Amino acid sequence: MTRTLLHVPATARAGEVVEVRTHIQHPMETGHRQGAAGTPLPRDLVRRVECHFEGRQVFAADLHAAIAANPYVAFFMRVPQTGTLRVDWSGDNGLQQSASARITVVA
């Protein structure tokens, strides 16, 4: 089972810039390596990560074969109001994983 982590601060001031860190446990097999039997291992890549805050896209990235196993992505975003941040990972072989976290705006 693929494991997805999402780290954001639980609270922030309105307009504050916060760091978002997300990670997915995935082998990122390129399809170029050979297995023990000498046959190529099938390609299995995470292809895209998208982050939405209250339904509005705040970050997106396309990933390629040169990305290491267990991709880790960090970025900064401005928190306009209290809301939920959702990260969606998608890839080969039907991979679809999501995680979400709530950020509460405080005075």
Secondary structure as a PSIPRED ss2 file (coil, helix, strand):
# PSIPRED VFORMAT (PSIPRED V4.0)

   1 M C   1.000  0.000  0.000
   2 T C   1.000  0.000  0.000
   3 R C   1.000  0.000  0.000
   4 T E   0.000  0.000  1.000
   5 L E   0.000  0.000  1.000
   6 L E   0.000  0.000  1.000
   7 H E   0.000  0.000  1.000
   8 V C   1.000  0.000  0.000
   9 P C   1.000  0.000  0.000
  10 A C   1.000  0.000  0.000
  11 T E   0.000  0.000  1.000
  12 A E   0.000  0.000  1.000
  13 R E   0.000  0.000  1.000
  14 A C   1.000  0.000  0.000
  15 G C   1.000  0.000  0.000
  16 E C   1.000  0.000  0.000
  17 V E   0.000  0.000  1.000
  18 V E   0.000  0.000  1.000
  19 E E   0.000  0.000  1.000
  20 V E   0.000  0.000  1.000
  21 R E   0.000  0.000  1.000
  22 T E   0.000  0.000  1.000
  23 H E   0.000  0.000  1.000
  24 I E   0.000  0.000  1.000
  25 Q C   1.000  0.000  0.000
  26 H C   1.000  0.000  0.000
  27 P C   1.000  0.000  0.000
  28 M C   1.000  0.000  0.000
  29 E E   0.000  0.000  1.000
  30 T C   1.000  0.000  0.000
  31 G C   1.000  0.000  0.000
  32 H C   1.000  0.000  0.000
  33 R C   1.000  0.000  0.000
  34 Q E   0.000  0.000  1.000
  35 G C   1.000  0.000  0.000
  36 A C   1.000  0.000  0.000
  37 A C   1.000  0.000  0.000
  38 G C   1.000  0.000  0.000
  39 T C   1.000  0.000  0.000
  40 P E   0.000  0.000  1.000
  41 L C   1.000  0.000  0.000
  42 P C   1.000  0.000  0.000
  43 R C   1.000  0.000  0.000
  44 D E   0.000  0.000  1.000
  45 L C   1.000  0.000  0.000
  46 V E   0.000  0.000  1.000
  47 R E   0.000  0.000  1.000
  48 R E   0.000  0.000  1.000
  49 V E   0.000  0.000  1.000
  50 E E   0.000  0.000  1.000
  51 C E   0.000  0.000  1.000
  52 H E   0.000  0.000  1.000
  53 F E   0.000  0.000  1.000
  54 E C   1.000  0.000  0.000
  55 G C   1.000  0.000  0.000
  56 R E   0.000  0.000  1.000
  57 Q E   0.000  0.000  1.000
  58 V E   0.000  0.000  1.000
  59 F E   0.000  0.000  1.000
  60 A E   0.000  0.000  1.000
  61 A E   0.000  0.000  1.000
  62 D E   0.000  0.000  1.000
  63 L C   1.000  0.000  0.000
  64 H C   1.000  0.000  0.000
  65 A C   1.000  0.000  0.000
  66 A C   1.000  0.000  0.000
  67 I C   1.000  0.000  0.000
  68 A C   1.000  0.000  0.000
  69 A C   1.000  0.000  0.000
  70 N C   1.000  0.000  0.000
  71 P C   1.000  0.000  0.000
  72 Y E   0.000  0.000  1.000
  73 V E   0.000  0.000  1.000
  74 A E   0.000  0.000  1.000
  75 F E   0.000  0.000  1.000
  76 F E   0.000  0.000  1.000
  77 M E   0.000  0.000  1.000
  78 R E   0.000  0.000  1.000
  79 V C   1.000  0.000  0.000
  80 P C   1.000  0.000  0.000
  81 Q C   1.000  0.000  0.000
  82 T C   1.000  0.000  0.000
  83 G E   0.000  0.000  1.000
  84 T E   0.000  0.000  1.000
  85 L E   0.000  0.000  1.000
  86 R E   0.000  0.000  1.000
  87 V E   0.000  0.000  1.000
  88 D E   0.000  0.000  1.000
  89 W E   0.000  0.000  1.000
  90 S E   0.000  0.000  1.000
  91 G E   0.000  0.000  1.000
  92 D H   0.000  1.000  0.000
  93 N H   0.000  1.000  0.000
  94 G H   0.000  1.000  0.000
  95 L C   1.000  0.000  0.000
  96 Q E   0.000  0.000  1.000
  97 Q E   0.000  0.000  1.000
  98 S E   0.000  0.000  1.000
  99 A E   0.000  0.000  1.000
 100 S E   0.000  0.000  1.000
 101 A E   0.000  0.000  1.000
 102 R E   0.000  0.000  1.000
 103 I E   0.000  0.000  1.000
 104 T E   0.000  0.000  1.000
 105 V E   0.000  0.000  1.000
 106 V E   0.000  0.000  1.000
 107 A C   1.000  0.000  0.000
